[in-house]
């Protein structure tokens, strides 16, 4: 009997010692935050916490995952509209919702073929595209980067004439990749995406007045059970987290 009890105790002790390490909160974040959020996760882990598990995609795709019950603790969107959808559906903890960063919108071209485009000249964009070129951008109907881009081009009075020359992508990083590969001569991305690639250059900057303010809201999901999720969100809005986001080109929340 004593041997049996000892054996059970030994097995339990071994199992405890071999238990899987703690898992960090699952974070679903807009694809434009890939490098910045990865660096923030590293900074959080350096404090002795389990590193957050990160997943990046278009805010629209991530919001739908949350709606369908994906095991996420924190959602970071590139606009307020998708966060509003989740809030209205009861999928986020409203009291946790806050803005963590801002961004700006730019026109990009391949680094080896980058000539400045004067957006004040109505014909400059068309001239830069040539006869067959298209503008790579995120889906202008559902994806935040695409919606901002459509608003900016429309504000210039060019959307009706350019809509048929858009190459829509599933997210802003896919649009960036089209320009990097030379599949599209121009693309509309966030400043931070352009900064993340040495294969493209910024050829024009859209006035901030030409589109709604680009803001990144974050919130805990209602199904979050990870004890570190709220603390990681606080970290993102704290001094260290904000320094990391600024280092990657994001502007302070406002």
C-alpha positions as CSV (number, residue, x, y, z in Angstrom):
1,X,0.0,0.0,0.0
2,X,2.8,2.4,0.9
3,X,4.6,1.6,-2.3
4,X,1.4,2.3,-4.3
5,X,0.9,5.6,-2.5
6,X,4.5,6.6,-3.1
7,X,4.3,5.6,-6.7
8,X,1.2,7.8,-7.2
9,X,2.8,10.7,-5.5
10,X,5.9,10.3,-7.6
11,X,3.9,10.2,-10.8
12,X,2.0,13.4,-9.8
13,X,5.2,15.2,-9.0
14,X,6.7,14.2,-12.3
15,X,3.6,15.3,-14.1
16,X,3.7,18.7,-12.3
17,X,7.3,19.2,-13.2
18,X,6.7,18.3,-16.8
19,X,3.5,20.5,-17.1
20,X,3.3,22.8,-20.1
21,X,4.5,26.3,-19.4
22,X,1.9,29.0,-18.9
23,X,0.4,30.4,-22.1
24,X,0.1,34.1,-22.7
25,X,-3.1,35.8,-23.7
26,X,-4.3,35.2,-27.3
27,X,-4.2,38.6,-29.2
28,X,-5.9,39.1,-32.5
29,X,-4.4,42.2,-34.1
30,X,-4.7,44.1,-37.3
31,X,-2.0,43.0,-39.8
32,X,-0.5,46.5,-39.9
33,X,0.6,46.0,-36.3
34,X,2.6,42.8,-37.0
35,X,6.1,44.2,-36.2
36,X,5.0,46.5,-33.4
37,X,2.8,44.0,-31.6
38,X,5.5,41.3,-31.9
39,X,8.0,43.7,-30.3
40,X,5.5,44.6,-27.6
41,X,5.0,40.9,-26.9
42,X,8.7,40.5,-26.6
43,X,8.9,43.4,-24.2
44,X,6.1,41.9,-22.1
45,X,7.8,38.5,-22.0
46,X,11.1,40.2,-20.9
47,X,9.2,41.3,-17.8
48,X,8.8,37.6,-16.9
49,X,5.3,37.0,-18.3
50,X,4.3,34.3,-20.7
51,X,4.6,35.7,-24.2
52,X,1.2,36.6,-25.8
53,X,0.1,34.4,-28.6
54,X,-0.3,36.6,-31.6
55,X,-2.5,36.3,-34.7
56,X,-2.6,38.9,-37.5
57,X,-5.1,39.5,-40.3
58,X,-7.5,42.2,-41.5
59,X,-9.6,43.6,-38.7
60,X,-12.7,42.5,-40.5
61,X,-11.5,38.8,-40.6
62,X,-10.5,38.9,-37.0
63,X,-13.8,40.5,-35.8
64,X,-15.6,37.7,-37.5
65,X,-13.4,35.1,-35.7
66,X,-14.4,36.7,-32.4
67,X,-18.1,36.6,-33.4
68,X,-17.7,32.9,-34.1
69,X,-16.2,32.2,-30.7
70,X,-12.5,32.0,-31.5
71,X,-10.6,31.6,-28.2
72,X,-9.2,35.2,-28.1
73,X,-8.4,37.3,-25.1
74,X,-7.7,40.7,-26.8
75,X,-8.8,42.2,-30.1
76,X,-6.9,45.1,-31.6
77,X,-8.7,46.7,-34.6
78,X,-7.4,49.2,-37.2
79,X,-10.7,51.2,-36.9
80,X,-13.6,51.7,-34.6
81,X,-16.3,50.3,-36.8
82,X,-15.3,46.7,-36.4
83,X,-14.9,47.2,-32.6
84,X,-18.4,48.8,-32.6
85,X,-19.8,45.6,-34.3
86,X,-18.3,43.4,-31.6
87,X,-19.5,45.8,-28.9
88,X,-23.0,45.8,-30.2
89,X,-22.9,42.0,-30.3
90,X,-21.8,41.7,-26.7
91,X,-18.4,40.2,-27.7
92,X,-16.1,42.7,-25.9
93,X,-15.8,44.0,-22.4
94,X,-16.9,47.6,-23.0
95,X,-15.1,49.0,-19.9
96,X,-11.8,47.7,-21.2
97,X,-12.1,49.4,-24.6
98,X,-9.5,52.1,-25.4
99,X,-7.4,53.6,-28.2
100,X,-3.8,52.4,-28.2
101,X,-2.3,54.1,-31.3
102,X,-2.9,56.1,-34.4
103,X,-1.5,56.0,-38.0
104,X,-1.3,57.9,-41.3
105,X,-2.0,57.0,-44.9
106,X,0.6,57.0,-47.7
107,X,1.0,56.1,-51.4
108,X,3.9,53.7,-52.1
109,X,5.9,52.4,-55.1
110,X,8.7,50.0,-55.5
111,X,11.9,51.4,-54.1
112,X,13.7,51.0,-57.4
113,X,11.0,52.8,-59.3
114,X,9.8,55.4,-56.8
115,X,9.1,58.9,-58.1
116,X,7.2,61.5,-56.1
117,X,3.5,61.9,-56.9
118,X,1.9,65.3,-56.4
119,X,-1.6,64.4,-55.1
120,X,-2.6,68.0,-55.6
121,X,-2.4,67.5,-59.4
122,X,-5.5,65.6,-60.5
123,X,-3.7,63.9,-63.3
124,X,-0.6,62.9,-61.4
125,X,-2.0,59.6,-60.0
126,X,-3.2,58.5,-63.4
127,X,0.1,59.4,-65.0
128,X,2.0,57.4,-62.4
129,X,-0.1,54.3,-63.1
130,X,0.4,54.4,-66.8
131,X,-2.1,52.8,-69.2
132,X,-2.5,49.5,-67.5
133,X,-1.2,49.9,-63.9
134,X,-3.5,49.4,-60.9
135,X,-3.4,50.7,-57.3
136,X,-3.0,48.0,-54.7
137,X,-5.0,48.5,-51.6
138,X,-6.9,46.6,-48.9
139,X,-10.6,45.8,-49.7
140,X,-12.2,49.2,-49.8
141,X,-15.6,47.8,-48.6
142,X,-14.7,45.8,-45.5
143,X,-11.0,46.3,-44.5
144,X,-10.1,49.5,-42.5
145,X,-7.0,50.4,-44.6
146,X,-9.1,50.1,-47.7
147,X,-11.9,52.2,-46.4
148,X,-9.5,54.9,-45.3
149,X,-7.9,54.7,-48.8
150,X,-11.2,55.0,-50.6
151,X,-12.1,58.0,-48.5
152,X,-8.8,59.7,-49.2
153,X,-9.0,59.1,-53.0
154,X,-12.7,60.2,-53.0
155,X,-11.8,63.4,-51.1
156,X,-9.5,64.2,-54.0
157,X,-12.4,63.8,-56.4
158,X,-10.7,60.8,-58.1
159,X,-12.5,57.7,-56.8
160,X,-15.1,57.5,-59.6
161,X,-12.4,57.6,-62.2
162,X,-10.0,55.3,-60.4
163,X,-12.4,52.6,-58.9
164,X,-11.9,50.3,-61.9
165,X,-8.1,50.5,-61.5
166,X,-8.1,49.2,-57.9
167,X,-6.4,45.9,-57.1
168,X,-8.2,45.0,-53.8
169,X,-6.4,42.7,-51.3
170,X,-7.5,40.8,-48.2
171,X,-5.5,43.1,-45.9
172,X,-3.0,46.0,-46.1
173,X,0.0,43.6,-46.0
174,X,-1.2,41.8,-49.0
175,X,-1.5,45.2,-50.8
176,X,2.1,46.0,-49.7
177,X,3.2,42.6,-51.2
178,X,1.7,43.4,-54.6
179,X,3.8,46.6,-54.8
180,X,6.9,44.8,-53.5
181,X,6.6,42.2,-56.2
182,X,6.0,44.7,-58.9
183,X,2.5,43.4,-59.6
184,X,1.1,46.9,-59.0
185,X,3.0,50.1,-59.6
186,X,1.4,51.9,-56.7
187,X,-0.3,51.0,-53.4
188,X,-2.1,52.7,-50.5
189,X,-0.9,51.6,-47.1
190,X,-0.3,52.9,-43.6
191,X,3.0,54.7,-43.0
192,X,4.0,51.9,-40.6
193,X,3.6,49.2,-43.4
194,X,5.8,51.2,-45.7
195,X,8.4,51.6,-42.9
196,X,8.4,47.8,-42.4
197,X,9.7,47.1,-46.0
198,X,12.9,48.2,-47.6
199,X,11.5,47.2,-51.0
200,X,9.1,50.1,-51.2
201,X,9.2,53.9,-50.8
202,X,6.7,56.5,-49.9
203,X,5.9,58.7,-53.0
204,X,3.1,60.7,-51.4
205,X,1.3,61.3,-48.2
206,X,-2.5,61.7,-48.0
207,X,-3.6,64.7,-45.9
208,X,-5.1,63.6,-42.6
209,X,-8.1,65.7,-43.5
210,X,-8.9,63.5,-46.5
211,X,-10.0,60.5,-44.5
212,X,-11.4,59.7,-41.0
213,X,-8.8,59.6,-38.2
214,X,-6.9,56.4,-38.2
215,X,-7.2,54.9,-34.7
216,X,-6.5,51.5,-33.2
217,X,-9.0,50.5,-30.5
218,X,-8.3,47.5,-28.3
219,X,-10.5,45.6,-25.9
220,X,-10.8,42.4,-24.0
221,X,-13.2,39.8,-25.3
222,X,-16.1,38.7,-23.1
223,X,-14.8,35.2,-23.1
224,X,-11.2,36.1,-22.1
225,X,-10.0,33.9,-19.2
226,X,-6.3,34.7,-19.2
227,X,-5.3,36.6,-16.1
228,X,-2.5,38.5,-18.0
229,X,-4.8,39.9,-20.8
230,X,-5.9,43.0,-19.0
231,X,-2.3,43.6,-17.7
232,X,-0.9,43.3,-21.2
233,X,-3.5,45.8,-22.5
234,X,-2.3,48.2,-19.7
235,X,1.2,47.6,-20.8
236,X,0.4,48.6,-24.4
237,X,-1.0,51.9,-23.2
238,X,1.7,52.5,-20.7
239,X,5.0,54.2,-21.2
240,X,7.0,51.2,-22.3
241,X,4.4,49.9,-24.6
242,X,3.8,53.3,-26.2
243,X,7.5,53.7,-26.7
244,X,7.6,50.4,-28.7
245,X,4.6,51.5,-30.8
246,X,6.2,54.9,-31.6
247,X,9.5,53.2,-32.5
248,X,7.5,51.3,-35.2
249,X,5.9,54.5,-36.6
250,X,2.6,54.6,-34.8
251,X,1.4,57.9,-33.4
252,X,0.1,58.3,-29.8
253,X,-3.5,57.5,-29.1
254,X,-5.9,60.5,-29.4
